[in-house]
Amino acid sequence: GSGKSVTTQSFLPLLLDGNKQPSRLDPFGSRSRKMIDYIFGENPDVSQKTSYIFLEYKRKYTEEYITTGIGFEANFDNDKVDSWHFLIKNKRVGKDFDLFKYQLDENGEKVMVPLSQKELESYVDREKCGYVKEKQKDYAELVNNYIFKFESLEDYLDMVNLVVRIRTPKLSNDLGPNVIYQIL
């Protein structure tokens, strides 16, 4: 009852192709929810925030992992969200590396601070373990090439759009073969 399913439905397509349009973030199809709303929530206690979302893939019967994700630098005051996209091979978030660092706050207490885009790029370059991209299209291409392997980016994006259309609750109630055929 806390919205976990709706949030998952919102972020899975985002993690597949990096498309942050408001209509893609709401499974009900409205354009009212923007990425900044997810980052800050209802009552922001700070005006700037860095956040990450990521998805880990594991190749069956192996210990091969790929992590894809998006970092966000958001400013609540001017409603601005910058983002960067990443794909990291054979390293796991929380096991082999973290998307945060520790530093001391003004009281001398140790706090977790999310990595900036430059810090993540530096890590990926130093470890030679993946890619950090600014453009959404470049990210979608990486996810397709490393995970799904559709023959073309266009075919891959069509599949993601199909997932977005099928997840819409109004559509799923009437999801017969003719509707699927029209979508395809």
Disulfide bonds with the S-S distance in Angstrom:
none
